[in-house]
Amino acid sequence: MRLSVLPALALFAGCSAEPAPEAAPSPTPTLAAPRTLVAADFDPAMLGAHVAGMEPTNVEVGDGVARVTAFVACPKGTIACDPASLPEGAVLTYVLTITPRAHEQPRPVPSPVASPGAGESPLAPVEAPAELVGMTRAAPGFEGAVGFSRAEAAAALGAEDALTVMLDENRLIWRVTQGSGWRAGQPITLWWQSTRAPGKPVAAYRIEYAGKHAEVTAPFPAEQVENSP
């Protein structure tokens, strides 16, 4: 009796053993890659009244790097601009005009190379510093409408399409990618739209020009405040 039971117990033990379940893979967040946006021309006719009670920005930044003027406007046709009275989903236009100041601006300078080989150029170009205006924080309420004054870009850069607008982690960047470089004293108006009303001016922008940089405090959409339970 004892001999007949042992093989059965061994068989039962072998059948009851199951492989341990595999651990579920941990989800990894997908980061959106920077993308180029279609930039529209700036048309003052698309603006309504400026936000009431908000003093327009008109400051020199970065120890003379640039002068910045900025304001926020309600939609076209608005006579008195009170963001609290706008219908849900109405867009406000954030406008910045950047005028770089006269500084000695580095340009591409050829540097000699010793004993060039066949087919090689005797000079190697050195790239000038990037010229750009970009946000230092994500843009609340941004839904895609953005651009700059093409006429001003043509006067300041030598080509009306010399600026490229990028969206990187929901931050907008206007970067000089063509033309002859941003001429000092020549303004360019940048704009974008948000469904969020402005809060107090904050250091939300950064200028890089002629190898220098400066933070810019200007009107910016207020962070959304969650209602308390």
C-alpha positions in Angstrom: 0.0 0.0 0.0 2.8 2.4 0.9 4.6 1.7 -2.4 1.6 2.4 -4.6 0.8 5.8 -2.9 4.3 7.3 -3.3 4.4 7.5 -7.1 0.9 9.0 -7.2 2.0 11.7 -4.7 5.1 12.4 -6.8 3.0 12.7 -10.0 0.5 15.0 -8.3 3.3 17.3 -7.0 4.8 17.5 -10.5 1.5 18.5 -12.1 0.7 21.1 -9.5 3.9 23.1 -10.1 3.1 26.2 -12.3 5.6 28.8 -13.7 5.5 32.1 -11.9 3.6 34.8 -13.8 5.8 37.4 -15.5 5.7 40.9 -14.1 3.8 43.5 -16.2 6.2 45.9 -17.9 6.3 49.4 -16.4 4.9 52.0 -18.8 7.4 54.5 -20.0 6.3 58.1 -20.7 6.5 59.2 -24.4 8.1 62.6 -24.8 6.8 64.6 -27.8 9.6 65.5 -30.2 10.1 69.2 -31.0 8.1 70.2 -34.1 8.0 73.0 -36.6 4.8 75.1 -36.6 3.3 77.0 -39.5 3.9 80.7 -38.6 1.2 83.2 -39.7 1.9 86.8 -40.5 1.1 89.4 -37.8 -2.0 91.5 -38.7 -2.9 94.2 -36.2 -6.5 94.1 -37.6 -7.0 90.7 -35.9 -6.7 92.4 -32.5 -9.4 93.9 -30.3 -8.8 96.2 -27.3 -5.9 95.6 -25.0 -6.6 93.9 -21.6 -7.9 96.5 -19.3 -5.8 97.5 -16.3 -2.7 95.9 -17.6 0.2 98.3 -18.2 2.0 97.5 -21.5 5.5 96.2 -21.0 8.2 98.6 -22.4 11.6 97.7 -20.9 15.3 97.2 -21.8 16.5 93.8 -20.8 19.9 92.1 -20.3 21.9 95.3 -19.7 21.1 96.6 -23.1 20.7 93.4 -25.1 17.2 94.4 -26.4 14.2 96.5 -25.8 10.9 94.6 -25.4 7.4 95.9 -25.6 4.5 93.6 -24.9 0.7 93.5 -24.4 -2.3 91.2 -24.5 -5.3 91.8 -26.7 -8.9 90.5 -26.8 -10.4 89.1 -30.0 -11.2 91.4 -32.9 -14.1 93.6 -32.4 -13.8 93.7 -28.6 -14.3 97.3 -27.5 -13.5 96.9 -23.7 -11.2 94.0 -23.0 -12.1 92.2 -19.7 -11.0 88.6 -20.0 -13.5 87.5 -17.3 -16.4 88.6 -19.5 -15.2 86.7 -22.6 -17.1 83.5 -23.7 -15.5 80.2 -22.9 -12.8 79.3 -25.5 -12.2 82.8 -26.6 -8.6 83.4 -27.5 -6.3 86.3 -26.4 -3.3 87.4 -28.4 0.0 87.8 -26.7 2.3 90.2 -28.6 6.0 90.9 -28.1 8.1 93.3 -30.1 11.8 92.7 -29.8 14.3 95.3 -30.8 18.0 94.2 -30.3 20.3 97.0 -29.3 23.5 98.0 -31.1 26.3 95.6 -30.0 29.2 94.3 -31.9 27.7 91.2 -33.2 29.8 88.1 -34.0 29.5 86.9 -37.5 30.9 83.8 -39.2 34.6 84.3 -39.5 36.8 82.1 -41.8 39.8 80.6 -40.1 42.8 79.3 -42.0 43.6 75.6 -42.1 47.1 74.3 -42.6 48.0 72.6 -45.9 44.6 71.7 -47.4 44.5 68.6 -49.4 43.1 68.2 -52.9 39.5 69.3 -53.2 39.5 70.8 -49.7 38.7 74.4 -48.9 41.6 76.5 -47.3 39.1 78.1 -45.0 36.8 76.7 -42.3 33.7 78.8 -41.3 33.0 79.5 -37.7 29.3 79.7 -36.9 27.8 82.8 -35.3 25.8 82.4 -32.0 22.2 81.5 -32.4 19.6 84.3 -32.4 16.3 83.4 -30.9 13.4 84.3 -28.6 12.0 81.4 -26.6 9.7 80.6 -23.7 11.2 79.3 -20.5 8.0 77.6 -19.4 5.1 75.8 -21.1 2.5 77.9 -22.7 -0.9 77.4 -21.0 -3.9 77.4 -23.3 -1.9 77.4 -26.5 -3.8 75.8 -29.4 -1.5 76.4 -32.4 -2.0 80.0 -33.6 1.4 81.6 -33.7 3.6 83.8 -36.0 5.5 87.0 -36.5 5.6 90.1 -38.7 6.9 89.0 -42.1 7.5 92.6 -43.2 9.6 93.3 -40.1 11.5 90.0 -40.5 12.4 91.0 -44.1 13.7 94.4 -42.9 15.6 93.0 -39.9 16.9 89.7 -41.3 16.9 90.1 -45.1 14.2 87.5 -45.7 10.5 87.4 -44.5 10.8 83.6 -43.8 14.1 83.8 -41.9 12.4 82.9 -38.6 11.3 79.3 -37.8 8.8 78.7 -35.0 9.3 75.5 -33.0 7.2 73.9 -30.3 9.3 72.0 -27.7 7.6 70.5 -24.6 4.8 73.0 -25.2 7.3 76.0 -25.2 7.4 78.2 -28.3 10.8 79.2 -29.8 11.3 81.7 -32.6 14.7 81.0 -34.1 16.6 82.8 -36.8 17.4 80.1 -39.4 18.0 82.1 -42.6 18.9 85.6 -43.7 21.9 87.8 -42.9 21.5 88.0 -39.1 19.2 90.1 -37.0 20.2 93.8 -37.5 20.5 95.9 -34.3 17.8 98.4 -34.0 15.4 96.5 -36.3 12.2 95.3 -34.4 10.4 92.1 -35.0 6.9 91.5 -33.6 6.1 88.0 -32.4 2.7 86.8 -31.4 0.8 83.7 -30.2 -2.7 83.0 -28.9 -4.0 81.3 -25.8 -7.4 80.6 -24.3 -6.0 81.6 -20.9 -6.1 85.1 -19.6 -2.9 86.7 -18.4 -1.7 86.8 -14.9 0.9 89.0 -13.5 3.9 89.6 -15.8 6.5 86.8 -15.2 10.0 85.9 -16.5 8.7 83.6 -19.1 10.8 84.4 -22.1 14.5 84.4 -23.0 16.4 86.3 -25.7 19.7 85.1 -27.2 21.4 87.7 -29.4 25.0 88.5 -30.4 26.3 85.9 -28.0 24.4 87.4 -25.1 21.2 86.4 -23.4 18.5 88.0 -21.3 15.4 86.9 -19.4 12.2 88.8 -20.3 9.4 89.5 -17.8 6.2 90.0 -19.8 2.5 89.2 -19.7 1.9 85.4 -19.7 -1.1 83.2 -19.1 -1.9 82.5 -15.5 -1.5 79.0 -14.3 -4.8 77.2 -13.9 -5.9 76.9 -10.2 -7.8 73.8 -9.3 -11.0 74.3 -7.3 -10.7 73.2 -3.7 -13.0 70.3 -2.7 
